[in-house]
Amino acid sequence: MLDRKLNAVRIFNSDGVQMRMFGARGSGSEGFDKPGGIAVDRQVNMYVADTGNQMFKKFDLQGRLLESAGSRENGTGEFCETCGIAVN
């Protein structure tokens, strides 16, 4: 679950108990600025659309950043207002 107020991702178990939380307000690949969407792949990697930082970020289940893409620019390979994400 995304917590836009805290700029964080919260992970819950099937009973609704919070297991982990990661993230904080920040720029670039180190933090979130209004995360707007989240998706999970078959390997349980999480993909977050970081709206304010105009990036997409990939994390493992422990909250470690695996990859990121994008920046606050308008050129090739850059994003503007990333608000959602889906994986197959």
N, CA, C and O atoms as a GROMACS GRO file, in nm:
protein
  352
    1MET      N    1   0.084  -0.117   0.000
    1MET     CA    2   0.000   0.000   0.000
    1MET      C    3   0.089   0.124   0.000
    1MET      O    4   0.192   0.126   0.066
    2LEU      N    5   0.048   0.224  -0.074
    2LEU     CA    6   0.120   0.351  -0.074
    2LEU      C    7   0.064   0.441   0.035
    2LEU      O    8  -0.058   0.449   0.053
    3ASP      N    9   0.151   0.508   0.105
    3ASP     CA   10   0.111   0.607   0.205
    3ASP      C   11   0.160   0.741   0.155
    3ASP      O   12   0.275   0.779   0.178
    4ARG      N   13   0.073   0.814   0.087
    4ARG     CA   14   0.115   0.941   0.024
    4ARG      C   15   0.148   1.046   0.128
    4ARG      O   16   0.230   1.134   0.102
    5LYS      N   17   0.087   1.040   0.244
    5LYS     CA   18   0.115   1.138   0.350
    5LYS      C   19   0.258   1.123   0.400
    5LYS      O   20   0.326   1.223   0.422
    6LEU      N   21   0.304   0.999   0.418
    6LEU     CA   22   0.439   0.972   0.466
    6LEU      C   23   0.539   0.952   0.353
    6LEU      O   24   0.659   0.939   0.378
    7ASN      N   25   0.491   0.950   0.227
    7ASN     CA   26   0.578   0.920   0.113
    7ASN      C   27   0.649   0.787   0.134
    7ASN      O   28   0.771   0.778   0.126
    8ALA      N   29   0.569   0.685   0.162
    8ALA     CA   30   0.625   0.554   0.197
    8ALA      C   31   0.541   0.442   0.136
    8ALA      O   32   0.428   0.464   0.091
    9VAL      N   33   0.599   0.322   0.136
    9VAL     CA   34   0.530   0.199   0.098
    9VAL      C   35   0.514   0.116   0.224
    9VAL      O   36   0.610   0.096   0.299
   10ARG      N   37   0.394   0.068   0.248
   10ARG     CA   38   0.367  -0.020   0.362
   10ARG      C   39   0.333  -0.159   0.309
   10ARG      O   40   0.256  -0.172   0.214
   11ILE      N   41   0.390  -0.261   0.370
   11ILE     CA   42   0.366  -0.400   0.329
   11ILE      C   43   0.293  -0.470   0.442
   11ILE      O   44   0.337  -0.469   0.557
   12PHE      N   45   0.178  -0.532   0.408
   12PHE     CA   46   0.095  -0.601   0.505
   12PHE      C   47   0.089  -0.750   0.474
   12PHE      O   48   0.103  -0.790   0.358
   13ASN      N   49   0.068  -0.833   0.576
   13ASN     CA   50   0.046  -0.976   0.551
   13ASN      C   51  -0.102  -0.998   0.521
   13ASN      O   52  -0.180  -0.904   0.520
   14SER      N   53  -0.140  -1.122   0.497
   14SER     CA   54  -0.278  -1.153   0.458
   14SER      C   55  -0.378  -1.126   0.571
   14SER      O   56  -0.498  -1.118   0.544
   15ASP      N   57  -0.331  -1.113   0.694
   15ASP     CA   58  -0.418  -1.080   0.807
   15ASP      C   59  -0.432  -0.930   0.828
   15ASP      O   60  -0.503  -0.887   0.920
   16GLY      N   61  -0.367  -0.850   0.744
   16GLY     CA   62  -0.375  -0.706   0.756
   16GLY      C   63  -0.278  -0.645   0.855
   16GLY      O   64  -0.290  -0.527   0.888
   17VAL      N   65  -0.182  -0.724   0.902
   17VAL     CA   66  -0.081  -0.674   0.994
   17VAL      C   67   0.036  -0.616   0.915
   17VAL      O   68   0.089  -0.682   0.825
   18GLN      N   69   0.077  -0.494   0.948
   18GLN     CA   70   0.190  -0.433   0.878
   18GLN      C   71   0.318  -0.508   0.911
   18GLN      O   72   0.354  -0.524   1.027
   19MET      N   73   0.388  -0.552   0.807
   19MET     CA   74   0.514  -0.624   0.822
   19MET      C   75   0.634  -0.532   0.806
   19MET      O   76   0.736  -0.552   0.871
   20ARG      N   77   0.620  -0.432   0.720
   20ARG     CA   78   0.736  -0.349   0.686
   20ARG      C   79   0.687  -0.217   0.627
   20ARG      O   80   0.578  -0.209   0.570
   21MET      N   81   0.769  -0.115   0.642
   21MET     CA   82   0.743   0.013   0.578
   21MET      C   83   0.877   0.068   0.534
   21MET      O   84   0.975   0.061   0.608
   22PHE      N   85   0.882   0.124   0.414
   22PHE     CA   86   1.006   0.187   0.369
   22PHE      C   87   0.974   0.310   0.287
   22PHE      O   88   0.865   0.324   0.231
   23GLY      N   89   1.072   0.397   0.281
   23GLY     CA   90   1.057   0.521   0.206
   23GLY      C   91   1.046   0.641   0.298
   23GLY      O   92   1.018   0.628   0.417
   24ALA      N   93   1.067   0.756   0.242
   24ALA     CA   94   1.055   0.883   0.311
   24ALA      C   95   1.052   0.991   0.204
   24ALA      O   96   1.084   0.966   0.088
   25ARG      N   97   1.013   1.110   0.244
   25ARG     CA   98   1.011   1.220   0.148
   25ARG      C   99   1.153   1.248   0.102
   25ARG      O  100   1.244   1.263   0.184
   26GLY      N  101   1.171   1.255  -0.028
   26GLY     CA  102   1.303   1.282  -0.082
   26GLY      C  103   1.299   1.286  -0.233
   26GLY      O  104   1.196   1.261  -0.294
   27SER      N  105   1.411   1.318  -0.291
   27SER     CA  106   1.419   1.328  -0.436
   27SER      C  107   1.507   1.219  -0.492
   27SER      O  108   1.575   1.148  -0.418
   28GLY      N  109   1.504   1.206  -0.623
   28GLY     CA  110   1.586   1.106  -0.691
   28GLY      C  111   1.550   0.965  -0.649
   28GLY      O  112   1.436   0.938  -0.612
   29SER      N  113   1.646   0.876  -0.654
   29SER     CA  114   1.620   0.736  -0.623
   29SER      C  115   1.617   0.708  -0.473
   29SER      O  116   1.582   0.597  -0.433
   30GLU      N  117   1.652   0.806  -0.390
   30GLU     CA  118   1.660   0.784  -0.246
   30GLU      C  119   1.529   0.802  -0.171
   30GLU      O  120   1.517   0.754  -0.058
   31GLY      N  121   1.431   0.869  -0.228
   31GLY     CA  122   1.306   0.892  -0.157
   31GLY      C  123   1.189   0.899  -0.250
   31GLY      O  124   1.202   0.874  -0.370
   32PHE      N  125   1.073   0.933  -0.195
   32PHE     CA  126   0.951   0.947  -0.273
   32PHE      C  127   0.898   1.089  -0.260
   32PHE      O  128   0.920   1.157  -0.160
   33ASP      N  129   0.828   1.131  -0.363
   33ASP     CA  130   0.755   1.257  -0.360
   33ASP      C  131   0.619   1.228  -0.422
   33ASP      O  132   0.605   1.226  -0.544
   34LYS      N  133   0.520   1.207  -0.338
   34LYS     CA  134   0.383   1.174  -0.380
   34LYS      C  135   0.377   1.047  -0.466
   34LYS      O  136   0.339   1.054  -0.583
   35PRO      N  137   0.414   0.931  -0.410
   35PRO     CA  138   0.403   0.808  -0.490
   35PRO      C  139   0.259   0.788  -0.535
   35PRO      O  140   0.166   0.802  -0.456
   36GLY      N  141   0.242   0.756  -0.665
   36GLY     CA  142   0.109   0.755  -0.721
   36GLY      C  143   0.055   0.620  -0.765
   36GLY      O  144  -0.064   0.610  -0.794
   37GLY      N  145   0.136   0.518  -0.770
   37GLY     CA  146   0.089   0.388  -0.813
   37GLY      C  147   0.188   0.281  -0.774
   37GLY      O  148   0.307   0.308  -0.760
   38ILE      N  149   0.138   0.160  -0.756
   38ILE     CA  150   0.225   0.047  -0.720
   38ILE      C  151   0.174  -0.078  -0.789
   38ILE      O  152   0.054  -0.097  -0.807
   39ALA      N  153   0.267  -0.164  -0.829
   39ALA     CA  154   0.234  -0.293  -0.889
   39ALA      C  155   0.337  -0.395  -0.839
   39ALA      O  156   0.448  -0.358  -0.801
   40VAL      N  157   0.299  -0.522  -0.841
   40VAL     CA  158   0.386  -0.630  -0.795
   40VAL      C  159   0.395  -0.736  -0.904
   40VAL      O  160   0.292  -0.776  -0.960
   41ASP      N  161   0.516  -0.781  -0.935
   41ASP     CA  162   0.532  -0.884  -1.037
   41ASP      C  163   0.531  -1.024  -0.975
   41ASP      O  164   0.516  -1.038  -0.853
   42ARG      N  165   0.546  -1.125  -1.056
   42ARG     CA  166   0.541  -1.264  -1.010
   42ARG      C  167   0.654  -1.301  -0.915
   42ARG      O  168   0.641  -1.394  -0.836
   43GLN      N  169   0.765  -1.229  -0.923
   43GLN     CA  170   0.879  -1.254  -0.833
   43GLN      C  171   0.867  -1.170  -0.705
   43GLN      O  172   0.961  -1.166  -0.626
   44VAL      N  173   0.755  -1.104  -0.686
   44VAL     CA  174   0.724  -1.019  -0.571
   44VAL      C  175   0.816  -0.896  -0.564
   44VAL      O  176   0.847  -0.848  -0.455
   45ASN      N  177   0.857  -0.846  -0.680
   45ASN     CA  178   0.923  -0.716  -0.687
   45ASN      C  179   0.814  -0.611  -0.696
   45ASN      O  180   0.711  -0.634  -0.760
   46MET      N  181   0.836  -0.498  -0.633
   46MET     CA  182   0.738  -0.390  -0.634
   46MET      C  183   0.786  -0.278  -0.725
   46MET      O  184   0.904  -0.242  -0.725
   47TYR      N  185   0.694  -0.224  -0.802
   47TYR     CA  186   0.720  -0.114  -0.893
   47TYR      C  187   0.637   0.005  -0.846
   47TYR      O  188   0.516  -0.007  -0.830
   48VAL      N  189   0.702   0.118  -0.823
   48VAL     CA  190   0.633   0.235  -0.772
   48VAL      C  191   0.645   0.350  -0.872
   48VAL      O  192   0.754   0.382  -0.919
   49ALA      N  193   0.531   0.411  -0.904
   49ALA     CA  194   0.530   0.533  -0.983
   49ALA      C  195   0.546   0.649  -0.885
   49ALA      O  196   0.454   0.679  -0.808
   50ASP      N  197   0.661   0.713  -0.888
   50ASP     CA  198   0.694   0.822  -0.796
   50ASP      C  199   0.659   0.953  -0.866
   50ASP      O  200   0.742   1.012  -0.936
   51THR      N  201   0.536   0.998  -0.847
   51THR     CA  202   0.479   1.109  -0.923
   51THR      C  203   0.562   1.237  -0.914
   51THR      O  204   0.598   1.294  -1.016
   52GLY      N  205   0.592   1.282  -0.792
   52GLY     CA  206   0.663   1.408  -0.774
   52GLY      C  207   0.805   1.407  -0.827
   52GLY      O  208   0.855   1.509  -0.874
   53ASN      N  209   0.871   1.292  -0.818
   53ASN     CA  210   1.007   1.279  -0.871
   53ASN      C  211   1.009   1.237  -1.018
   53ASN      O  212   1.115   1.231  -1.080
   54GLN      N  213   0.890   1.209  -1.073
   54GLN     CA  214   0.875   1.172  -1.214
   54GLN      C  215   0.965   1.054  -1.251
   54GLN      O  216   1.039   1.056  -1.350
   55MET      N  217   0.957   0.950  -1.167
   55MET     CA  218   1.039   0.830  -1.184
   55MET      C  219   0.954   0.706  -1.162
   55MET      O  220   0.847   0.711  -1.102
   56PHE      N  221   1.005   0.594  -1.212
   56PHE     CA  222   0.955   0.462  -1.177
   56PHE      C  223   1.067   0.393  -1.102
   56PHE      O  224   1.183   0.403  -1.140
   57LYS      N  225   1.031   0.321  -0.994
   57LYS     CA  226   1.132   0.256  -0.911
   57LYS      C  227   1.091   0.112  -0.886
   57LYS      O  228   0.974   0.081  -0.868
   58LYS      N  229   1.191   0.022  -0.886
   58LYS     CA  230   1.169  -0.119  -0.863
   58LYS      C  231   1.238  -0.158  -0.732
   58LYS      O  232   1.356  -0.128  -0.712
   59PHE      N  233   1.163  -0.226  -0.643
   59PHE     CA  234   1.214  -0.267  -0.512
   59PHE      C  235   1.193  -0.415  -0.491
   59PHE      O  236   1.102  -0.475  -0.548
   60ASP      N  237   1.278  -0.476  -0.407
   60ASP     CA  238   1.251  -0.613  -0.365
   60ASP      C  239   1.158  -0.607  -0.244
   60ASP      O  240   1.122  -0.499  -0.198
   61LEU      N  241   1.120  -0.722  -0.191
   61LEU     CA  242   1.024  -0.730  -0.081
   61LEU      C  243   1.078  -0.667   0.047
   61LEU      O  244   0.999  -0.628   0.133
   62GLN      N  245   1.209  -0.657   0.061
   62GLN     CA  246   1.268  -0.594   0.179
   62GLN      C  247   1.276  -0.441   0.165
   62GLN      O  248   1.317  -0.372   0.258
   63GLY      N  249   1.238  -0.390   0.050
   63GLY     CA  250   1.241  -0.246   0.028
   63GLY      C  251   1.371  -0.193  -0.028
   63GLY      O  252   1.395  -0.072  -0.028
   64ARG      N  253   1.457  -0.283  -0.075
   64ARG     CA  254   1.583  -0.239  -0.137
   64ARG      C  255   1.557  -0.197  -0.281
   64ARG      O  256   1.492  -0.269  -0.357
   65LEU      N  257   1.609  -0.080  -0.317
   65LEU     CA  258   1.595  -0.031  -0.454
   65LEU      C  259   1.676  -0.118  -0.548
   65LEU      O  260   1.796  -0.138  -0.527
   66LEU      N  261   1.612  -0.171  -0.652
   66LEU     CA  262   1.679  -0.255  -0.752
   66LEU      C  263   1.709  -0.176  -0.879
   66LEU      O  264   1.816  -0.191  -0.938
   67GLU      N  265   1.616  -0.092  -0.921
   67GLU     CA  266   1.632  -0.012  -1.043
   67GLU      C  267   1.546   0.112  -1.033
   67GLU      O  268   1.448   0.116  -0.959
   68SER      N  269   1.584   0.213  -1.109
   68SER     CA  270   1.499   0.331  -1.122
   68SER      C  271   1.516   0.388  -1.262
   68SER      O  272   1.619   0.368  -1.327
   69ALA      N  273   1.415   0.459  -1.307
   69ALA     CA  274   1.420   0.522  -1.439
   69ALA      C  275   1.341   0.650  -1.436
   69ALA      O  276   1.234   0.657  -1.374
   70GLY      N  277   1.393   0.752  -1.502
   70GLY     CA  278   1.324   0.879  -1.515
   70GLY      C  279   1.393   0.990  -1.440
   70GLY      O  280   1.489   0.969  -1.366
   71SER      N  281   1.341   1.110  -1.460
   71SER     CA  282   1.392   1.230  -1.392
   71SER      C  283   1.290   1.341  -1.412
   71SER      O  284   1.188   1.321  -1.476
   72ARG      N  285   1.318   1.456  -1.356
   72ARG     CA  286   1.227   1.571  -1.365
   72ARG      C  287   1.248   1.652  -1.493
   72ARG      O  288   1.243   1.774  -1.488
   73GLU      N  289   1.271   1.589  -1.602
   73GLU     CA  290   1.296   1.659  -1.728
   73GLU      C  291   1.191   1.617  -1.830
   73GLU      O  292   1.100   1.540  -1.799
   74ASN      N  293   1.203   1.667  -1.951
   74ASN     CA  294   1.105   1.637  -2.056
   74ASN      C  295   1.169   1.579  -2.181
   74ASN      O  296   1.111   1.588  -2.289
   75GLY      N  297   1.287   1.519  -2.170
   75GLY     CA  298   1.355   1.465  -2.286
   75GLY      C  299   1.323   1.318  -2.309
   75GLY      O  300   1.236   1.261  -2.242
   76THR      N  301   1.392   1.257  -2.402
   76THR     CA  302   1.374   1.117  -2.434
   76THR      C  303   1.406   1.030  -2.313
   76THR      O  304   1.509   1.049  -2.248
   77GLY      N  305   1.319   0.935  -2.282
   77GLY     CA  306   1.340   0.845  -2.169
   77GLY      C  307   1.309   0.908  -2.035
   77GLY      O  308   1.340   0.850  -1.931
   78GLU      N  309   1.248   1.025  -2.036
   78GLU     CA  310   1.212   1.092  -1.912
   78GLU      C  311   1.060   1.098  -1.902
   78GLU      O  312   0.991   1.087  -2.004
   79PHE      N  313   1.009   1.117  -1.783
   79PHE     CA  314   0.865   1.108  -1.761
   79PHE      C  315   0.813   1.237  -1.700
   79PHE      O  316   0.888   1.316  -1.643
   80CYS      N  317   0.681   1.257  -1.713
   80CYS     CA  318   0.616   1.373  -1.656
   80CYS      C  319   0.491   1.326  -1.582
   80CYS      O  320   0.400   1.269  -1.643
   81GLU      N  321   0.485   1.350  -1.452
   81GLU     CA  322   0.369   1.315  -1.369
   81GLU      C  323   0.335   1.166  -1.377
   81GLU      O  324   0.223   1.130  -1.413
   82THR      N  325   0.430   1.081  -1.344
   82THR     CA  326   0.405   0.936  -1.340
   82THR      C  327   0.301   0.909  -1.232
   82THR      O  328   0.325   0.938  -1.115
   83CYS      N  329   0.186   0.855  -1.270
   83CYS     CA  330   0.079   0.839  -1.171
   83CYS      C  331   0.028   0.697  -1.159
   83CYS      O  332  -0.055   0.670  -1.072
   84GLY      N  333   0.074   0.606  -1.240
   84GLY     CA  334   0.028   0.469  -1.232
   84GLY      C  335   0.126   0.377  -1.299
   84GLY      O  336   0.211   0.420  -1.377
   85ILE      N  337   0.114   0.248  -1.267
   85ILE     CA  338   0.202   0.149  -1.326
   85ILE      C  339   0.133   0.013  -1.322
   85ILE      O  340   0.053  -0.014  -1.232
   86ALA      N  341   0.163  -0.071  -1.418
   86ALA     CA  342   0.110  -0.208  -1.423
   86ALA      C  343   0.220  -0.299  -1.475
   86ALA      O  344   0.302  -0.258  -1.557
   87VAL      N  345   0.222  -0.422  -1.427
   87VAL     CA  346   0.318  -0.521  -1.477
   87VAL      C  347   0.241  -0.646  -1.517
   87VAL      O  348   0.130  -0.670  -1.470
   88ASN      N  349   0.302  -0.724  -1.604
   88ASN     CA  350   0.239  -0.846  -1.652
   88ASN      C  351   0.310  -0.965  -1.596
   88ASN      O  352   0.273  -1.079  -1.624
   0.00000   0.00000   0.00000
